Amino acid sequence: MARSGRKTISIEAPLMITSDKVAVWMDEGEWAKDFFSWCEGEKFKITGFDHAQGKIKLSFKNAKECTMFGLKYASRK
């Protein structure tokens, strides 16, 4: 969950980084489609994202938005 005051949060995602640093969705992108459509429905303003092995790091416009995302995402899981 996001700590208060932070604008970024990392969550687990079915993502794999290949040896040549290319991100590959292990489920053919279905998780990403579902996740980003859920974010759109909840009206979260994601300003950017980065990927790592098994995780995705999301950036938000302010800390309040990030905290609200963390709370809603935790209850969704």
C-alpha positions in Angstrom: 0.0 0.0 0.0 1.1 3.6 -0.6 2.5 5.5 2.2 1.2 9.0 2.8 3.2 11.7 1.0 4.5 9.5 -1.8 3.6 10.0 -5.5 4.6 6.6 -6.6 3.6 3.0 -5.8 4.9 -0.4 -7.0 2.5 -3.3 -7.4 2.9 -6.9 -8.6 2.1 -7.5 -12.2 2.5 -10.6 -14.5 5.5 -9.0 -16.3 8.9 -10.4 -17.2 12.0 -8.5 -18.3 14.0 -10.4 -21.0 17.8 -10.4 -21.1 17.8 -7.6 -23.7 15.7 -5.4 -21.3 12.3 -5.8 -23.1 9.2 -6.1 -21.0 6.9 -9.0 -21.9 3.4 -9.6 -20.4 3.2 -13.2 -19.4 -0.6 -13.3 -19.9 -0.6 -11.6 -23.4 -1.5 -8.3 -21.9 -4.9 -9.3 -20.4 -3.9 -8.2 -16.9 -2.8 -4.8 -18.2 -6.0 -4.2 -20.2 -8.1 -5.1 -17.1 -6.0 -3.1 -14.8 -5.9 0.1 -16.9 -9.6 -0.1 -17.7 -10.3 -0.4 -13.9 -8.0 2.7 -13.3 -9.9 4.6 -16.0 -13.3 3.6 -14.4 -12.1 4.8 -11.0 -10.8 8.0 -12.6 -7.2 7.7 -11.3 -4.8 10.1 -13.0 -1.7 8.0 -13.6 1.0 10.3 -14.9 3.5 7.6 -15.8 4.7 4.1 -15.2 7.8 2.0 -15.3 8.3 -1.7 -15.2 10.6 -4.2 -13.4 10.7 -7.9 -13.0 7.3 -8.9 -11.8 6.3 -5.3 -10.8 5.0 -2.1 -12.3 5.7 1.3 -10.7 3.0 3.9 -11.1 3.3 7.7 -10.7 0.5 9.9 -9.8 -0.1 13.7 -10.0 -0.1 14.1 -6.2 0.3 12.1 -3.0 -3.4 12.0 -2.2 -4.2 10.3 -5.5 -1.5 7.7 -4.9 -2.8 7.0 -1.4 -6.4 6.6 -2.6 -5.2 4.3 -5.4 -3.3 2.2 -2.8 -6.4 1.9 -0.6 -8.8 1.0 -3.5 -6.3 -1.4 -5.1 -5.7 -3.2 -1.8 -9.4 -3.7 -1.3 -9.8 -4.9 -4.9 -7.2 -7.7 -4.5 
